[in-house]
Amino acid sequence: MVSRTATLLSLALSLGTAVVLAAAPAAASPAGPTPGPAAPSTPGSTGAGPGTGATASAASGSVVRPDGARTVTLYSGPVRVRRDAEWQPVDLTLRAGSDGVVRPVASPQDLTLTPTGPSVRYAGGGSAAVVWPTPLPTPQLDGPRAVYRQVRPGYDLEVEATRAGFVASVRKAGTPTGPAPELRLTGNAEAVPDGSAPLTEAESAVSRVVAAAPVTTDAPVPFDTTAQTTVRNTDTSGDPDLRLGSYDGKEVARSYLTFALTEAGSATVRSATLDLYQTWSASCRPRAWEVWTLPAGTTIGPKLRWANQPQGERLRATSTDTRGNAAACAPGWSSVDVTELVKEWTAAGATTGTVMLKAADETDPLSWKRFASAETATVPHLTVTLG
């Protein structure tokens, strides 16, 4: 097990000119499985009901089809939490309570949004907050996001609830009349500079912080994260984005996902897809991205960085699906066929499976893509049909 005290880590992601990640102290192991994000309405999502033969766990679900085949959904992060004897989907939708405080409907962390700013108390101990210097206006709520309009002339504050905490961003909105506000996290944390030069991207926030509970094992399963040339010393697994490609033809990102395969067992695999929600692309022009497997026995975890990342061993699938830049290529689900790969995993009796996502051309500035991670309501998953 890896134990980490709360830290405030400055990093320079291409997402903004100021990005910070805060991690709470390592949590004691709770009774039952780890809490997870809301079980999304996704391709292959499992509904439980009488007569369906449906089953559910923290990070998987299955349902028996009318033809007798079984469809199993394996997520890259927990999507349910055990409450008493029942599995409850985590719902990150933000709603205002009778006390005026905004909270997620059902979250593993104690996240609250008040006129002073967002704050979170982690289930395993520790906390983080953004304290705004003046009272914030009433936010506009949209699912897991809260937008505070014109917190300063020309700038909005956006807060997104995640499974591990929250993300807060300052974005340009209109014509600024002064400097951009710089977000800072407070709590039991210390500043540790990442050492990377600030880099920007056209659609990025001008300031961004990520407050996330820590990952407490070296090789967690399931798991997803990103390795990026501009993030040298920081665990990015608490970020809601999985990134790949290059936004400038020089700096590069790749993402890694690990799935637990025990639910699939050794049954015959009819078909399997890797389903990812693509949130942003550099343009609507199709750009190829790839799914690779790693050498046997390779594991990934919160210590993954660009400098120590495992290299892909074998190309397993390619897609040119490109979404998220404009109405012509709106955000949405991308699916790639990984049937032969999952067949190999199950035939070998593998209990876990890991893939790497990368751009086919990592020198192309239009290769830059972002997918939703397990921190969001649209969790990456394998959809496997057995029987």
Secondary structure as UniProt FT lines:
FT   STRAND          7..11
FT   TURN            14..15
FT   STRAND          19..23
FT   TURN            43..44
FT   TURN            50..53
FT   STRAND          55..56
FT   STRAND          60..64
FT   TURN            66..67
FT   STRAND          70..75
FT   STRAND          80..83
FT   TURN            84..85
FT   STRAND          86..89
FT   STRAND          91..96
FT   TURN            98..99
FT   STRAND          102..106
FT   STRAND          110..114
FT   TURN            115..116
FT   STRAND          117..121
FT   TURN            123..124
FT   STRAND          127..129
FT   STRAND          140..142
FT   TURN            143..144
FT   STRAND          145..152
FT   TURN            153..154
FT   STRAND          155..161
FT   STRAND          165..172
FT   STRAND          191..193
FT   TURN            202..203
FT   STRAND          207..212
FT   STRAND          223..228
FT   TURN            229..230
FT   TURN            237..238
FT   STRAND          241..245
FT   STRAND          253..260
FT   TURN            262..266
FT   STRAND          269..281
FT   STRAND          289..293
FT   TURN            296..297
FT   TURN            302..303
FT   HELIX           306..308
FT   STRAND          314..319
FT   HELIX           327..329
FT   STRAND          332..337
FT   HELIX           339..347
FT   TURN            348..349
FT   STRAND          352..359
FT   TURN            362..363
FT   HELIX           365..367
FT   STRAND          369..372
FT   TURN            374..375
FT   STRAND          381..386
//
